[in-house]
Amino acid sequence: MAFDVAQLMKMSQAQLDELFRNSPAGNIPRGEGEGTVIIDPGTELTNIVAKFAHIFAWQGKVFDPESGELCNKILPPGIKAIIASVYKDKSWFDERECIVIDYSKTSLVAHWIRDEIREVAPALYLGIVYWDEDKLINFALAFPEA
């Protein structure tokens, strides 16, 4: 089944966890991915929070696989900031391969954050955000298909 961001936002947390568990890491993306936070998935609050966060906080991530880095697009003008290292490693969620977005050595403001993503459909990644080692929220990254 091909998924899109709207479908991910309607899923329950258990369904998102199962989708992440059953998806391959995929290739490290290239370029700009449109980001959507997924908080309290499958509820009315999900869309409201996602829209608010997209306008006022986080719009997505810009990947450079050759350098092994990315930067986030944040705040209303889409400032490129908060750099992270990107590499493949074992997931904290299930010990299977994922793409890790690691802020521990690149960011003073987000050094305790780790993201993990897997490709759930062509050019669509589902992510998990960890604070230290605690699973916090999910997010989606949608890339233009080549």
SULUR-V234722 format. One record per pair of residues at least 24 apart in sequence whose C-alpha atoms are under 6 Angstrom apart, sorted by sequence separation. I is the first residue (numbers start at 0). J is the second residue. If there is no record, write none. Layout:
<<I,J> <I,J>>
This chain:
<<34,58> <34,59> <33,59> <32,59> <12,40> <32,60> <11,40> <31,60> <11,41> <31,61> <10,41> <30,61> <8,40> <9,41> <30,62> <8,41> <29,62> <29,63> <24,96> <24,97> <24,98> <24,117> <25,118> <23,117> <24,118> <22,119> <38,136> <37,137> <37,138> <36,138> <35,138> <35,139> <34,139> <34,140> <33,140> <32,140> <33,141> <32,141> <32,142> <2,120> <1,120>>
